[in-house]
């Protein structure tokens, strides 16, 4: 009788481990598939909208330049007036 109880508990534990492992594996497969989909989508968008990507690169460049100016102002290297002039020059 005790043997049946021990075997029953062992089978229940084994089944639980298999179920948990299967869930983890399926999540990994789903994550890998979703990662494969994203780069293809990005390639499509990039090839269709090359002008937009060039614009976004220039926008990023402007933002970086303004951030650099702001850091110089915070460090006290340039004054508020110089910061405003340089910022307007970048934006125009």
N, C-alpha and C positions, 0 to 999 in steps of 0.2 A: 504494500500500500504506500509506504514511504517512497519507494522507488518511482511510482507513478507520479507522485507529487513533485519530486525533484525533476523528473523528466518534463513534466508539464511546465514548471517554472523555467527550465532551461530553454524549452521551445518558445515560450512567450518572450523571453529576453532575446533570443536569436531572431525572432520575427521583428521585434522592435528595432533591433540594430539594422536589419535589412531595410526596413521602411525608412528609417532616418538616413541611411546611406543613399537610397534611391532618390530621396528628395534633394539631398545635397548635390548629387550628380546631375539631376535634371536642372537645378538652378544654375549650375556651372555651364551646362550646355546652352541654356537660354541666354546667359550673359555673354558667352562667346559669340553666339549668333547675332545678338544685338550690337556687339562691337564691330562685326563684319559689315553690318548694314550701314552704320554711320559713315565710315570713310567713303563708300560708294556714293552716298548722298552728297557728301561734301564735294567730291569730284564733279558730280553733275552740276551742282550749283556754281562751282568755280568755272567750269567750262562755259556755262550759259551766261554768266554775268561777270565777265572779265573786267568790265568798266567799273562795276560796283566794288570788286576786290581792290582795284587800284585806288578807288576813292577811299575805301576803308583803311588802306595802308597809309594814305596821306593824312587821314583823320588821326590815326594812331600816332603818326609822326608829330602832328601838331600838339596832341595831348602830351606826348613825352617832352616836347620842347617847353611847354607851359609848366609842366611839373618840375623840370630842371630849373626854370627861372624861379619858381616858387621856393624851391630848396635853397637857391642862392639868396633869395630875400630873407628866408628864415635864418640863414647863417649870418646875415648881416653884411654880405659881400656887396649886394646892390640895394639901393633904397627903394621905397615904395613907388616913387616917381619913375625911376629907371625900369622897374618891373612893369608898370602900366604901359610905358612907351614900347618896351620890347614885346609885350603881349599883343598890343595893337598891331605892331609891325608883323608879327607872326600870323595874326588872324586876317590881315589884309593882304 
